[in-house]
Amino acid sequence: MLRALDAAVTGRDFLLGSTFSMADVIFGSTVRFMLKFKMLEGSPAVLAYSERLGARPALHRADAINAKISAEHGLPTG
């Protein structure tokens, strides 16, 4: 599985090449979750993919919205 994951992101910006797609939303969020909770040890290509996803402005906007809602409900945001 790790080889397939690495192969999927090596040599391209996103899963379908240079275009961000819904596949990156679903797959990328899973990869980022697994990296965050140490469920996956990322290769350099996987870590770079995760960083590209994390740099997207839409992700920053979504994180801010989620943090606000979590705070309103007294949930941890970190």
C-alpha positions in Angstrom: 0.0 0.0 0.0 2.8 2.4 0.9 4.5 1.9 -2.5 1.2 2.5 -4.3 0.7 5.7 -2.3 4.2 6.9 -3.0 3.8 6.1 -6.7 0.5 8.0 -6.9 2.1 11.3 -5.8 5.6 11.0 -7.1 6.4 13.3 -10.0 3.1 15.2 -10.0 1.6 18.0 -8.0 -1.7 16.2 -7.4 -3.2 12.8 -8.0 -4.4 13.7 -11.5 -1.2 15.7 -12.4 -1.1 19.4 -12.1 -4.9 19.8 -11.5 -6.3 19.7 -8.0 -9.4 17.5 -8.0 -12.0 15.9 -5.7 -9.7 12.9 -5.5 -7.2 15.0 -3.7 -9.9 16.2 -1.3 -10.8 12.7 -0.3 -7.5 11.0 -0.6 -5.4 13.9 0.6 -7.5 14.5 3.7 -7.0 10.8 4.6 -3.3 11.0 4.1 -3.0 14.2 6.1 -5.1 12.7 9.0 -2.9 9.6 9.0 0.3 11.6 9.0 -1.0 13.9 11.8 -1.8 10.9 14.1 1.3 9.0 13.2 -0.7 6.2 11.5 1.5 6.6 8.4 5.2 7.3 7.9 5.3 9.4 4.9 8.0 9.2 2.2 9.5 12.4 0.9 7.0 12.4 -2.0 4.0 11.8 0.3 5.2 14.5 2.8 5.6 17.0 -0.1 2.1 16.1 -1.4 0.7 16.8 2.1 2.5 20.1 2.3 1.1 21.2 -1.1 -2.4 20.3 0.1 -1.8 22.2 3.4 -0.7 25.3 1.5 -4.0 25.6 -0.4 -5.9 28.8 0.6 -9.3 26.9 0.6 -7.9 24.5 3.2 -6.9 27.5 5.4 -10.5 28.9 5.1 -12.0 25.6 5.9 -9.8 25.1 8.9 -10.7 28.6 10.2 -14.4 27.8 9.8 -14.0 24.5 11.6 -12.0 26.0 14.4 -14.7 28.7 14.9 -17.5 26.1 15.1 -15.5 23.9 17.4 -14.8 26.8 19.7 -18.5 27.8 19.8 -19.3 24.2 21.0 -16.4 24.0 23.4 -14.5 21.4 21.4 -10.7 21.3 21.2 -9.3 22.9 18.0 -5.8 21.5 18.0 
